[in-house]
């Protein structure tokens, strides 16, 4: 899996959010470079976990849809003989 590639606009929003959070929670002032470094670290560390969770959720959804399709096909069966 590739590293997250944030657009400049997305990165700017994230930097501002991280700076505000760190200031409010820890009374620390982060510059843009420090905030971007923290974002890269967190994205790299947590990114794979979120990616894998998304795959697991997609697999579970797909399994439910296949089961539902199987039920729908079963309902289309016609009785044979009497």
N, C-alpha and C positions, 0 to 999 in steps of 0.2 A: 504494500500500500504506500502510495506517495505521501509526502508531507503535505499538510493542508496548505493550500494556495489561496490566501485571502486577497481580494481586490484591494486597491489602495483605500477605497471608500469603506470597505468592511474593516480593514485594519485600523483606520482612523476612529471608527466607532468603538471598536474593541479597546484600543489604547485609552480613549477617554473613559470608558466604563471601568477599566482596570485601575486607572489613576484615581478615579472618584472612590472606588471601593476600598483600595488600599489606604487612601487618605482618611476615609470615614471610619474604617475598622481598626487601623493600626497607627493612625496619625503620622503617616509617612508620605512624603512627596516623591513620586516617581517621575523621572523624565520620560520622554518618548522612547529613547533607546532602552531604558530599563523595562518599561511596560511592554515593548515589543519583544524583548528577550523573554520575559515571563510568559507572554502569550505563546511564543514559539515552543517554550518548554512544556507548557500545559497542553497545547495542541498535540505535540508529539507524544506526550505521556498518556493523555486521556483519549486522544484521537482513535487509536486502535481499539480501545475498549468500547467506545461509542459505535465505531464501524462494525465491530463484531456483534454488538447488541442489535444493531440495525439488520444485519444479516440473519440473526436468530429470529427476530420479529418477522422478517419477510418470509422466512422458511415456515414459521408457524402459520402465518396468514395463507400461504400457498397450500399447506397441508389441509387447512380448514376448507379452502375453496375446492380442492380436489375431492374431499369427503362430501361436500355439498353437491358437487357435480355427480358423484357416484350415486347419491341418494336420488337425485333428479332423474338419472337414467333408469334406476331401478323402478321408479314410479311409472315410467313409460312402458314397462313390460306388459305384455298382454297374457291373459290366462291361456293355458294350453289344455284343451280337452275338458271334459266335465265328467 
